[in-house]
């Protein structure tokens, strides 16, 4: 099985995707895959196009060229709420919670398109199992919690959509080291429970420790793709992203 995702069914497939902000081209023909059951990480410096890649997948930025397929269906340019219905949810960079709403109310917002009340209750219980601290703070206003607790709530809210694919944008940003380790342990648990994950993360070492495969982006292009273990030993990755040399 190689780093391009051959040898297994392609769950998410981006091919030659070009995305712009006005006249500025942010993605310059990127191609990547996520296989079912994988954690795939996207590494790169600020401005490399990582968040734009997620926004192209979740429908917030429509590519001008190229295709995005999920479970064999073309979702290029599909509306964001339809993409959530199809099974892709995102925990965004900066968390973006509703600060004056309680933890429970924020979690319920993640399930706003669902009608299966018993299933919603089950998923709320699952979130509280994953994040016991949220259970303790269930009636607390989200804006009064610590950064780590807010990150847990943001991931929990995305899980309330019962996604098949979870997009995580910088889950460790601004968190104390103890929270970073906890968040990544939970990311691995979510994956083990059957959710595929595409992870954008500034902490390259932590990301590669938990991912199966990775892609490295520079100025809107994929410049490296390999198994996570191989990327950890790659000289260019070690120098640029792991702070060595």
N, C-alpha and C positions, 0 to 999 in steps of 0.2 A: 504494500500500500504506500503510495507516495504523498508528498506534501501538497499536491494539487487536488487531493481528494479522490483520486481514482481507486477503484477496488471496492467501493461501497456506494450505496445509493446517496445521491446528492440531495440533501434536505433543503438547504438554501444554496442558491447558485447565482452569483453575479458574474455577468460577462460583458467586458468592454464598456463599463459604465462611465459616462461623462456627465458630471453635474456642475452647474454654474450657480453663482450668486450674482445676478445681473450679468455684467460682461466679464466677470472674473471666474475663470475656470478653477474649481476646487478639486474635482476628480478628473483625472486624465486617462481614462480607459482602464479602470481597475477590474480585475477578475479574481474572485475568491469563492470558496465553498465552505459550508459547514455540514458535516455529516450528522445523521441522527445519533444522539447520545454523546456528542462531543462538547468539550469546552475549547473554543478557538479564541486566541487572543490577537488583538490588533495593536501593534506597537508603533511608536513614532513620536517625533518632537511635536510641540505645539504648532498648529498650522499645517500639519502634514496631510490632513483630510480625514482623520479618524471619525470625528463626530459627524462630518458630512456623510460618510459612508453609512453610519447608523440612520441618519435622517433620510437618506435615499431609500433605505430598506423600509423604514416605518411610514413612508409616504409624505413626510414633511417637506422634502426637497425632491421634486420630480426630475429624474435624469433626462437630459436632452437626447442622449444616445445610449445604446446598450440595453441589456435586459436583466431583470431580477425575477427569479423563479423560486417559489416556495412549495415544497411537496408536489413538484411537477407542474404547478400552475403559474402562469405569468402574473406577477403582481406589480409590474412596472407602472407607476403612475396611479395605482389604486389609492383611494381615499384612506387617510390614517385610521378612521374608525372601522373600516372594512378589514384593514390589515390586522387590527386587534382581534376582530371576530374570527379571522382565519387562523389565529394562534400565535401571533408575534406581539410581545409586550416589551416595553422599555422602562428601565429605571434611569432617568436622565442625569446628566452632569449637574451638580448643584442641587440635586434632590427635588427641588420644586414642589414641596408639600404645600398644603393649604394651612398656613401657620395658625389661624384662629379656630381651626377645626380640631377635634380630638383625634387621637390615634385611630380609634374605631371608625370615625367618620372618614378619615383619609383612606383607610383600607377599603371601606365601602365604595369609595369613588373608583377604585380599581375594578370593581365588579358592576359598574353602572349599566353595562350593556346586557348583563345576565338577568334571567328571570327565575333561575332554579334556586329557590331560597335555601333548600336543604344543602345543596352543593356549595352555596356561598358560605353557609355556617361551617361546613366541613373545611373549606379552604381557610376561613378565619382561624379555625382551631389549628390547622397546619402551620399558619404563619406564627401563631403564638407558641407552637411547639419549637419552631425554628428559632424564634426570637422571644425567649421568656421575658426579657426586659420590656417588650412591648405589651405583654399581658399585664405586667405590673403597672404600666403607664397608660392603659387603654383609654382612660377618661381624661388624660392630660392633653392640653393644647399642644399640637405638634411644634409650634414655634418656640415653646419654652424648654424643649429637650436639647440635650447635647448633640453635637454634630454626628457622633457615632449612632446615637439613638434615632436621629432623623434619617440617616442612611439606611438603617434597618427598616424603618417605616416605608421609605421609598421603594426598597426591594420588595417588601411585603405587599405594598400596593400593586406593584407590577404582577406579583404572583396571584393576586386576587382575580386577574383576568384568565387564570388557568392557562398560561401560554405553553405552547409546544417548544417555542424558541424564545429565550429571554435575552434581550439586549441590555448590557450593563455598560454605562458610560462613566468611567472614572469613579468606581465605588469607594476607593480608598482616599480620594482627594481631601486633604485637610484633616484627616483623622489621626488620633494618637496611635502609636504603634500597636498597643494592645487591642485596639478596635480593628486595626487593619488585619491582624491575624485572625480575629474572630469572624470578620466579614468574609474572608477567603475560605475559612473552614465551612461556613454556611453555604458559600457559592458551590463548593465541592459537594456538599450534602444535597443541595437542590438538583445538581447534575446527576448524582447517584439515584435520586428519586425519579429520574426520567425526563428532565428538562434539558434540552440542548441550550448552550450559552455561547453568545458572541460577546467578548469582553474587550472593551477599550480601557487601558490601564497605564498610568504613568509609572507605577512601580513594576518595572519590567521583570525583575527577579521573582517577585511574588507571583506575577501573572504566569510566568513560564513554569514555575513550580507546580501550578495547579492546572495548567492547560494541557491538552493533548497535542495541539499544533498551534503555530503562530504565523502571522504575516507581519512584515515590517514595511511601513509606508514612509515615503519621503516626497514632499511637494506634490501630492495628489497621485502618486504612482506606488504600486507594490514593487519593492526592490528585492525582497527576500521572502521565501516561503519554505517552511520546513517543520519537522516535528519539534515540539517544545524542547526536548532534551538536546537536540542538535543545535538549536538556536542559542541555547545557554552556553554552548562551547564554541560558538562561532566568534572568531576574533573581532569582526566588525561590530557585532552586537555587544560583545563584552566591553569594547572600548566606548561605544557611543551610548549604550543604554544601561549598562551595568556598572559604569563608573570605574572601569579598570584600564590600566595602561595610559 
